[in-house]
């Protein structure tokens, strides 16, 4: 009956609010995941970004039995899920990362040792440094400025900070491929330098109004001297 349906809906809301720690947690869950009826599962672990992972193999079909609730509900991105949790989310791994060490140890105990080894590690993975990613984004292609030196508030990149995404060798955005400007002179060379220029046009842009006027007068005087020298040479040829 309609009354039973309404009562069931109220009960679902009450159970979900209790499960999420109150109405605030429930509304946050609706804002992020938007699941209805509300998903209930077993808490499996949390990563460094604050993302929480759940599993329920009883009430949900395969493919929907594992899900993540983001730590940052406003700027969540799938690339913020670490690779080890990504493998668990896509059912590539049966055990979550929090239980991987126990799983590997149980597998190693089942494999007999064929010979003695002095290796400092028990697996072929060896030593690994702690992986630190910008704002927990493992895909750094998004860590780029939205404009020249304005940063990117979506991924938390401050203004003036260099982009972090990978560029191929030979790319005009690769530091190794960017040619550094070579100065051919300095307007303040007599004073110890301070205004280097790489072309005459560049030097003209750096000049003040007084310097441009003085340069124009010097150029005009040089032209007059050239004309006078040419006229004198011509008179000598005619006189000779």
Residue frames relative to the residue before (quaternion, step in Angstrom):
aa qw qx qy qz dx dy dz
X 1.0000 0.0000 0.0000 0.0000 0.00 0.00 0.00
X 0.6503 -0.5174 0.3666 0.4184 3.60 -1.18 0.37
X 0.6331 0.5359 -0.3421 0.4416 3.58 1.01 -0.75
X 0.6449 0.5150 -0.3163 0.4678 3.57 1.03 -0.79
X 0.6411 0.5229 -0.3215 0.4606 3.57 1.02 -0.80
X 0.6561 0.4997 -0.3119 0.4717 3.58 0.96 -0.87
X 0.6594 0.5042 -0.3108 0.4631 3.57 0.96 -0.87
X 0.6346 0.5217 -0.3252 0.4684 3.59 1.04 -0.73
X 0.6388 0.5200 -0.3207 0.4676 3.57 1.05 -0.77
X 0.6415 0.5145 -0.3202 0.4703 3.57 1.01 -0.83
X 0.6511 0.5133 -0.3136 0.4628 3.57 0.98 -0.84
X 0.6331 0.5251 -0.3302 0.4631 3.59 1.04 -0.77
X 0.6461 0.5097 -0.3175 0.4711 3.57 1.00 -0.82
X 0.6571 0.5082 -0.3157 0.4586 3.59 0.94 -0.84
X 0.6669 0.4916 -0.3053 0.4695 3.58 0.94 -0.87
X 0.6594 0.5064 -0.3119 0.4599 3.57 0.99 -0.83
X 0.6435 0.5158 -0.3249 0.4630 3.59 0.99 -0.81
X 0.6528 0.4974 -0.3127 0.4781 3.58 1.01 -0.77
X 0.6629 0.5151 -0.2991 0.4536 3.56 0.99 -0.87
X 0.7386 0.4075 -0.2156 0.4918 3.58 1.07 -0.78
X 0.5618 -0.6409 0.3782 0.3612 3.58 1.21 0.15
X 0.7883 -0.2505 0.1343 0.5457 3.57 1.12 0.56
X 0.7084 -0.4694 0.3225 0.4169 3.52 -1.34 0.14
X 0.6003 0.5655 -0.3660 0.4312 3.59 1.08 -0.64
X 0.6737 0.4826 -0.2904 0.4785 3.57 0.93 -0.88
X 0.6349 0.5309 -0.3294 0.4545 3.57 1.06 -0.73
X 0.6729 0.4831 -0.2967 0.4753 3.59 0.90 -0.90
X 0.6183 0.5343 -0.3414 0.4644 3.57 1.07 -0.70
X 0.6507 0.5111 -0.3099 0.4682 3.56 1.00 -0.84
X 0.6492 0.5034 -0.3157 0.4749 3.59 0.99 -0.78
X 0.6518 0.5234 -0.3113 0.4520 3.58 1.06 -0.76
X 0.7355 0.4282 -0.2370 0.4685 3.59 0.96 -0.84
X 0.8078 0.2733 -0.1294 0.5061 3.59 0.67 -1.08
X 0.2131 -0.8162 0.5113 0.1644 3.57 1.01 -0.77
X 0.3880 0.7416 -0.4711 0.2785 3.60 1.15 0.48
X 0.0954 0.7641 -0.6348 0.0640 3.53 -1.04 0.86
X 0.4328 -0.2411 -0.8480 0.1882 1.61 -1.46 2.00
X 0.6469 -0.5623 0.3506 0.3774 3.55 -1.15 0.63
X 0.4288 -0.7300 0.4824 0.2248 3.51 -0.93 0.99
X 0.1067 -0.7610 0.6388 0.0374 3.50 -1.06 0.91
X 0.1614 0.8004 -0.5638 0.1243 3.56 -0.90 0.86
X 0.6037 -0.5490 0.4434 0.3708 3.50 -1.38 -0.04
X 0.4260 -0.6949 0.5195 0.2564 3.55 -0.85 0.98
X 0.1824 -0.8296 0.5249 0.0538 3.57 -0.65 1.18
X 0.7605 -0.3134 0.2079 0.5294 3.59 1.13 -0.41
X 0.2945 -0.7303 0.5953 0.1597 3.51 -1.39 0.06
X 0.3123 -0.7481 0.5508 0.1988 3.59 -1.07 0.66
X 0.7419 -0.4261 0.2840 0.4329 3.57 -1.32 0.00
X 0.6639 0.5053 -0.3042 0.4598 3.60 1.16 -0.51
X 0.5642 -0.6162 0.3829 0.3942 3.59 1.26 -0.07
X 0.4429 0.6769 -0.4724 0.3499 3.61 1.23 0.15
X 0.2221 -0.7856 0.5696 0.0952 3.58 -0.89 1.00
X 0.2087 -0.8037 0.5536 0.0637 3.56 -0.90 0.99
X 0.0908 -0.8021 0.5901 -0.0120 3.54 -0.98 1.00
X 0.1043 -0.7800 0.6150 0.0496 3.53 -1.29 0.46
X 0.0766 0.7594 -0.6432 0.0609 3.54 -1.14 0.80
X 0.1295 -0.8330 0.5369 0.0333 3.56 -0.24 1.29
X 0.6155 0.5847 -0.3358 0.4081 3.58 1.25 -0.25
X 0.8074 0.3348 -0.1483 0.4627 3.56 0.71 -1.09
X 0.7646 0.3337 -0.1793 0.5214 3.60 1.18 -0.37
X 0.5194 -0.6491 0.4502 0.3260 3.61 -1.05 0.67
X 0.6640 -0.4917 0.3777 0.4179 3.53 -1.30 0.32
X 0.7096 0.3784 -0.3234 0.4987 3.54 -0.86 1.02
X 0.7566 0.2669 -0.1713 0.5718 3.55 1.25 -0.45
X 0.5192 0.6833 -0.3870 0.3374 3.56 1.31 -0.02
X 0.7368 0.2881 -0.2109 0.5741 3.60 1.26 -0.11
X 0.0973 0.8000 -0.5854 0.0885 3.56 -0.91 0.85
X 0.3275 -0.7284 0.5755 0.1760 3.52 -1.34 0.35
X 0.1881 -0.7354 0.6397 0.1208 3.51 -1.15 0.74
X 0.4034 -0.7770 0.4249 0.2302 3.60 -0.39 1.23
X 0.4897 -0.6469 0.5045 0.2952 3.50 -1.20 0.63
X 0.7368 0.2447 -0.1534 0.6114 3.57 1.11 -0.75
X 0.2378 -0.8332 0.4832 0.1253 3.57 -0.08 1.28
X 0.6810 0.5003 -0.2962 0.4451 3.61 1.17 -0.37
X 0.8017 0.2131 -0.0992 0.5496 3.61 1.04 -0.69
X 0.2327 0.8006 -0.5252 0.1704 3.57 0.99 0.73
X 0.0018 -0.7734 0.6335 -0.0224 3.53 -1.08 0.82
X 0.5584 -0.6355 0.4106 0.3403 3.57 -0.98 0.80
X 0.6219 0.5520 -0.3513 0.4303 3.59 1.14 -0.52
X 0.5737 0.5800 -0.3912 0.4259 3.60 1.24 -0.12
X 0.5413 0.5816 -0.4140 0.4443 3.60 1.28 -0.02
X 0.4302 -0.7132 0.4815 0.2728 3.64 -0.63 1.02
X 0.6497 -0.5458 0.3535 0.3937 3.61 -1.13 0.55
X 0.6586 0.5183 -0.3342 0.4311 3.60 0.92 -0.80
X 0.6788 0.4426 -0.2931 0.5073 3.59 1.06 -0.68
X 0.5792 0.5735 -0.3762 0.4405 3.59 1.13 -0.55
X 0.6468 0.5144 -0.3149 0.4667 3.57 1.02 -0.79
X 0.6606 0.4866 -0.3114 0.4794 3.57 1.03 -0.73
X 0.6377 0.5417 -0.3293 0.4377 3.60 0.98 -0.81
X 0.7399 0.3875 -0.2158 0.5058 3.59 1.01 -0.79
X 0.5043 -0.6960 0.3862 0.3348 3.58 1.31 0.37
X 0.3551 0.7060 -0.5266 0.3132 3.57 1.08 0.67
X 0.7554 0.2383 -0.1395 0.5943 3.56 1.20 -0.60
X 0.4159 -0.7057 0.5160 0.2506 3.55 -1.01 0.80
X 0.7507 0.3508 -0.1906 0.5263 3.56 1.01 -0.84
X 0.4594 -0.6577 0.5105 0.3095 3.60 -1.00 0.72
X 0.6864 -0.4967 0.3204 0.4236 3.61 -1.17 0.38
X 0.6186 0.5585 -0.3543 0.4241 3.59 1.07 -0.62
X 0.7459 0.3489 -0.2040 0.5295 3.59 1.23 -0.40
X 0.3952 0.7490 -0.4651 0.2580 3.59 1.27 0.07
X 0.6423 0.5319 -0.3361 0.4378 3.59 0.93 -0.86
X 0.6589 0.4942 -0.3118 0.4736 3.57 0.97 -0.82
X 0.6489 0.5189 -0.3213 0.4544 3.58 1.01 -0.81
X 0.6604 0.4985 -0.3110 0.4677 3.58 0.93 -0.90
X 0.6481 0.5215 -0.3219 0.4521 3.57 0.97 -0.83
X 0.6533 0.5047 -0.3191 0.4655 3.59 0.99 -0.79
X 0.6443 0.5061 -0.3260 0.4716 3.59 1.06 -0.70
X 0.6528 0.5167 -0.3189 0.4529 3.58 1.00 -0.82
X 0.6432 0.5260 -0.3298 0.4482 3.56 1.02 -0.72
X 0.6632 0.5054 -0.3069 0.4589 3.57 1.14 -0.57
X 0.6666 0.4633 -0.2975 0.5024 3.60 1.25 -0.33
X 0.3551 -0.7510 0.5074 0.2290 3.62 -0.57 1.04
X 0.4507 -0.6790 0.5126 0.2702 3.57 -1.07 0.77
X 0.3153 -0.7862 0.5076 0.1576 3.58 -0.66 1.13
X 0.8030 0.0008 0.0207 0.5956 3.58 1.12 -0.58
X 0.5882 -0.5782 0.4359 0.3601 3.53 -1.27 0.38
X 0.0689 -0.8009 0.5948 0.0121 3.57 -1.03 0.79
X 0.2736 -0.7543 0.5779 0.1493 3.53 -1.11 0.80
X 0.3346 0.7598 -0.4975 0.2514 3.59 1.24 0.30
X 0.4632 -0.7076 0.4559 0.2771 3.61 -0.92 0.84
X 0.7325 0.3402 -0.2202 0.5470 3.60 1.24 -0.23
X 0.4777 -0.7005 0.4645 0.2556 3.54 -1.17 0.62
X 0.7580 0.2865 -0.1789 0.5580 3.61 1.20 -0.35
X 0.6164 -0.5638 0.4053 0.3712 3.54 -1.29 0.17
X 0.4710 0.6693 -0.4518 0.3551 3.58 1.25 0.03
X 0.2306 -0.8151 0.5004 0.1789 3.55 1.04 -0.78
X 0.7451 -0.3805 0.2938 0.4623 3.53 -1.30 -0.38
X 0.0520 -0.7883 0.6130 0.0104 3.55 -1.00 0.84
X 0.3984 -0.6947 0.5444 0.2496 3.54 -0.97 0.88
X 0.5920 -0.5689 0.4298 0.3758 3.55 -1.20 0.50
X 0.3368 -0.7555 0.5317 0.1818 3.56 -0.77 1.06
X 0.0484 -0.7911 0.6097 -0.0106 3.55 -0.72 1.10
X 0.0558 -0.8119 0.5811 -0.0113 3.56 -0.66 1.10
X 0.5784 -0.5900 0.4428 0.3482 3.53 -1.19 0.64
X 0.8396 -0.1133 0.0270 0.5305 3.57 -0.59 1.21
X 0.6059 -0.5994 0.3326 0.4036 3.57 1.13 0.77
X 0.4533 0.6467 -0.4829 0.3783 3.61 1.11 0.60
X 0.2450 -0.7903 0.5470 0.1275 3.57 -0.51 1.17
X 0.6786 0.3777 -0.2717 0.5684 3.56 1.26 -0.31
X 0.1699 -0.8506 0.4938 0.0613 3.56 -0.08 1.32
X 0.4089 0.7175 -0.4831 0.2909 3.62 1.20 0.15
X 0.6671 0.4985 -0.3080 0.4600 3.58 1.20 -0.39
X 0.5907 0.5718 -0.3713 0.4316 3.58 1.23 -0.29
X 0.4275 0.6588 -0.5004 0.3644 3.53 0.31 1.31
X 0.5770 -0.6067 0.4246 0.3446 3.54 -1.16 0.61
X 0.4501 -0.6890 0.5018 0.2662 3.57 -1.08 0.74
X 0.7738 0.0161 -0.0237 0.6328 3.57 1.32 -0.10
X 0.7091 -0.4589 0.2971 0.4453 3.57 -1.23 0.17
X 0.8676 -0.1092 0.0181 0.4847 3.54 -0.62 1.27
X 0.5178 0.6303 -0.4400 0.3756 3.62 1.07 0.60
X 0.4733 -0.6947 0.4336 0.3247 3.59 1.25 -0.10
X 0.3078 -0.7180 0.5896 0.2052 3.52 -1.35 -0.25
X 0.2416 -0.8116 0.5109 0.1481 3.61 -0.14 1.21
X 0.5443 0.6283 -0.4090 0.3764 3.61 1.16 -0.41
X 0.7819 0.2607 -0.1388 0.5490 3.58 0.94 -0.89
X 0.5579 -0.6484 0.3740 0.3585 3.59 1.27 0.12
X 0.4071 0.7029 -0.4885 0.3187 3.61 1.14 0.53
X 0.3510 -0.7613 0.5003 0.2167 3.63 -0.50 1.12
X 0.6125 -0.5435 0.4120 0.3995 3.61 -1.19 0.39
X 0.8046 0.2972 -0.2268 0.4613 3.54 -1.09 0.78
X 0.5810 0.5767 -0.3800 0.4306 3.60 1.26 -0.12
X 0.5436 -0.6466 0.4372 0.3085 3.54 -1.03 0.85
X 0.5318 -0.6154 0.4779 0.3317 3.57 -1.11 0.72
X 0.3455 -0.7785 0.5004 0.1557 3.56 -1.06 0.80
X 0.5241 0.6572 -0.4271 0.3331 3.59 1.17 -0.16
X 0.5682 -0.6266 0.4286 0.3176 3.55 -1.20 0.65
X 0.1012 -0.7734 0.6234 0.0544 3.56 -1.09 0.79
X 0.5068 -0.6613 0.4662 0.2975 3.55 -1.01 0.84
X 0.5527 -0.5737 0.4688 0.3816 3.62 -1.13 0.54
X 0.7416 0.3413 -0.2831 0.5033 3.55 -0.83 1.00
X 0.5359 0.6166 -0.4104 0.4053 3.57 1.25 -0.24
X 0.5285 -0.6369 0.4418 0.3462 3.63 -0.98 0.68
X 0.6568 0.4913 -0.3110 0.4801 3.59 1.27 -0.26
X 0.5463 0.6007 -0.3987 0.4262 3.58 1.29 -0.05
X 0.5240 -0.6707 0.4239 0.3097 3.58 -0.81 1.01
X 0.6600 0.5217 -0.3165 0.4382 3.57 1.02 -0.77
X 0.7015 0.4642 -0.2632 0.4724 3.59 1.19 -0.49
X 0.5770 0.5867 -0.3822 0.4204 3.58 1.24 -0.21
X 0.3219 -0.7547 0.5422 0.1810 3.57 -0.68 1.10
X 0.3709 -0.7268 0.5357 0.2173 3.53 -0.82 0.99
X 0.5073 -0.6588 0.4517 0.3235 3.62 -0.92 0.80
X 0.2266 -0.7655 0.5923 0.1091 3.55 -0.97 0.95
X 0.3229 -0.7678 0.5254 0.1738 3.57 -0.62 1.14
X 0.2493 -0.7664 0.5760 0.1368 3.57 -1.03 0.86
X 0.8034 -0.0130 0.0037 0.5953 3.57 1.28 -0.06
X 0.2391 -0.7471 0.6011 0.1526 3.53 -1.35 0.04
X 0.4421 -0.7132 0.4812 0.2537 3.56 -0.78 1.04
X 0.7461 0.3355 -0.1940 0.5415 3.58 1.15 -0.56
X 0.1852 0.8225 -0.5200 0.1371 3.56 1.08 0.66
X 0.6490 0.5252 -0.3212 0.4471 3.59 1.03 -0.75
X 0.7135 0.4263 -0.2422 0.5005 3.58 1.18 -0.53
X 0.6776 -0.4892 0.2969 0.4620 3.57 1.24 0.13
X 0.6160 -0.5698 0.3419 0.4229 3.59 1.26 0.12
X 0.2921 0.7588 -0.5519 0.1852 3.52 -1.29 0.32
X 0.7810 0.1838 -0.1129 0.5861 3.58 1.22 -0.51
X 0.0021 0.8251 -0.5644 0.0234 3.60 0.40 1.17
X 0.0968 -0.7799 0.6156 0.0579 3.55 -1.20 0.55
X 0.3470 -0.7596 0.5241 0.1671 3.54 -1.14 0.73
X 0.7796 0.1048 -0.0975 0.6098 3.60 1.29 0.00
X 0.6499 -0.5126 0.3794 0.4134 3.56 -1.26 0.29
X 0.6241 0.5342 -0.3369 0.4600 3.56 1.06 -0.72
X 0.6308 0.5299 -0.3189 0.4686 3.56 1.06 -0.80
X 0.6501 0.5166 -0.3131 0.4609 3.58 0.99 -0.86
X 0.6344 0.5373 -0.3295 0.4476 3.57 1.04 -0.79
X 0.6508 0.5165 -0.3173 0.4572 3.58 1.04 -0.73
X 0.6878 0.4908 -0.2801 0.4556 3.58 1.10 -0.69
X 0.5728 0.6241 -0.3772 0.3742 3.59 1.19 -0.43
X 0.4305 -0.6514 0.5573 0.2825 3.52 -1.24 0.58
X 0.6922 -0.4649 0.3347 0.4391 3.59 -1.28 0.18
X 0.6502 0.5118 -0.3194 0.4618 3.60 0.99 -0.81
X 0.6613 0.5019 -0.3112 0.4625 3.58 0.97 -0.83
X 0.6351 0.5173 -0.3346 0.4659 3.58 1.02 -0.72
X 0.6483 0.5108 -0.3188 0.4660 3.59 1.00 -0.80
X 0.6585 0.4964 -0.3079 0.4745 3.58 0.98 -0.85
X 0.6476 0.5111 -0.3224 0.4641 3.59 1.01 -0.78
X 0.6364 0.5218 -0.3314 0.4614 3.59 1.04 -0.75
X 0.6506 0.5034 -0.3177 0.4716 3.60 0.99 -0.81
X 0.6513 0.5084 -0.3198 0.4637 3.57 0.96 -0.84
X 0.6475 0.5086 -0.3183 0.4698 3.58 1.02 -0.77
X 0.6421 0.5190 -0.3184 0.4659 3.58 1.05 -0.78
X 0.6585 0.4947 -0.3079 0.4763 3.59 0.96 -0.82
X 0.6305 0.5259 -0.3324 0.4642 3.57 1.03 -0.75
X 0.6414 0.5123 -0.3239 0.4703 3.57 1.04 -0.76
X 0.6375 0.5214 -0.3298 0.4615 3.60 1.00 -0.78
X 0.6597 0.5008 -0.3149 0.4635 3.59 0.92 -0.86
X 0.6354 0.5237 -0.3343 0.4585 3.57 1.02 -0.73
X 0.6538 0.5050 -0.3115 0.4697 3.58 0.99 -0.84
X 0.6587 0.5050 -0.3105 0.4633 3.58 0.94 -0.87
X 0.6479 0.5081 -0.3241 0.4658 3.59 0.98 -0.78
X 0.6512 0.5075 -0.3198 0.4649 3.58 1.00 -0.76
X 0.6524 0.5071 -0.3152 0.4668 3.60 0.99 -0.82
X 0.6488 0.5112 -0.3190 0.4648 3.58 0.97 -0.81
X 0.6487 0.5079 -0.3223 0.4662 3.59 0.95 -0.78
X 0.6455 0.5174 -0.3220 0.4604 3.58 1.03 -0.75
X 0.6458 0.5126 -0.3237 0.4640 3.62 0.98 -0.80
X 0.6341 0.5275 -0.3360 0.4547 3.58 1.02 -0.73
X 0.6496 0.5083 -0.3270 0.4613 3.55 0.97 -0.77
X 0.6657 0.4933 -0.3083 0.4673 3.59 0.99 -0.81
X 0.6658 0.4960 -0.3094 0.4637 3.59 1.02 -0.75
X 0.6675 0.5030 -0.3065 0.4554 3.58 1.05 -0.65
